[in-house]
């Protein structure tokens, strides 16, 4: 066995040992997976280990790419330390939640290592100009955040320039391509949009390369060759995004706008079941989605995520649709022969049943969280008061939903939209004034019941949500604004 095979077997043994030690640890992170296949199994790698491995890999690849000498090793060590420190400090300050998300940190490190590896391969076999930096920037922007994507654009373009003999033209071409991709990432809603973005990246590359040619940095032959490399750059970026985006979405439980569009398709089996088996709940979910989408947009949250969460928030009612008022016709109410306690258990069970169904149909974790949290720990007042009439020694907690309370602004929005839609539907005459009073009452009750104490929602957000929800409901019910009557003399 040669040295290479020994090193390969040793690395494999170490990784298997880490996976064995850490993979069985229970956690409540963002990934919900079964162990049926390799893409669903979860291996937890501590944040510190991920960072150390990434730094070590980046350092080794740069030393080998620039040249092996003690001066190179020291200079690369200084640069790597400064780059990592800047990245961590900036991320902790602006994207602190990502550093507490194990899956996000592992994905961030993996993308960085893959980026440097592909850069090395591109430089070794053809040219560093074919390195598809836009693919890594867009994946970071869509799977993590746009700010992380911009950081990747800066870091990877600097590394590309350094590995290409400290050339400024290589750095600027990569930088412009990466920055453009980061800002384009917000426009991606379908996988076909990757092709359009790839074409635009080719145009950006061609413009920057042509600029250097006009500045007499390139000779004609080198210019045409670099233009060809710029075309390959965009083509490789499209291929990489189409190949790796679905894989990373699945492995790291990331919810992109592309995935949300797919979940919002009414041909989705779960939504189709809701439409056929619980039409009243289906209609309620559509109304809730319209309200939540506008409210999320009003406070700067993702409106598409709020809409999709609203579509799925009541799927647990599929198990016993007839026990929920929106699905009941003129027939006898099935709750009439039941005790209030039993009725409250049936109502509360739709949250647990919704989570089970969502997992069965591979719905993303963000939507599962909204299903679990959309009632928080609120009271079922109707059955509580009914129980009080029959028995004065009623336990209050028996008539509360199990929770947890909303932990994100989106979950809080879905809770508000769900409640106000049901409350306004019950109004005999939904005028603008009554709708506004109902919305304010619902939000005030949720607030005083401390349902928003676990999420970062502010008073300003609640005021904006109130105004948005009121406007949407007035539009839905075509409510007329009531004006004060004037006397005959005009006073």
Secondary structure by P-SEA (a helix, b strand, c coil): ccaaaaaaaaaaaaaaaaaaacccccccccccccccccccbbbbbcaaaaaaaaaaaaaaaaaaaacccaaaaaaaaaaaaaaaaaaaaaaaaccccccccaaaaaaaaaaaaaaaaaaaaaaacccccccaaaaaaaaaaaaccaaaaaaaaaaaaaaaaaaacccaaaaaaaaaaaaaaaaaccccccccaaaaaaaaaaaaaaaaaaaaaaaccccaaaaaaaaaaaaaaaaaaaaaaaccaaaaaaaaccccaaaaaaaaccccaaaaaaacccaaaaaaaaaaaaaaaaaaaaacccaaaaaaaaaccccccccccccccccccccccccccccaaaaaaaaaaaaaaaaaaaaaacccaaaaaaaacccccccaaaaaaaaaaaccccccccccccccccccaaaaaaaaaaaaaaaaaacccccaaaaaaaaaaaaaaaaaacccccccccaaaaaaaaaaaaaaaaaaacbbbbbcccccccc
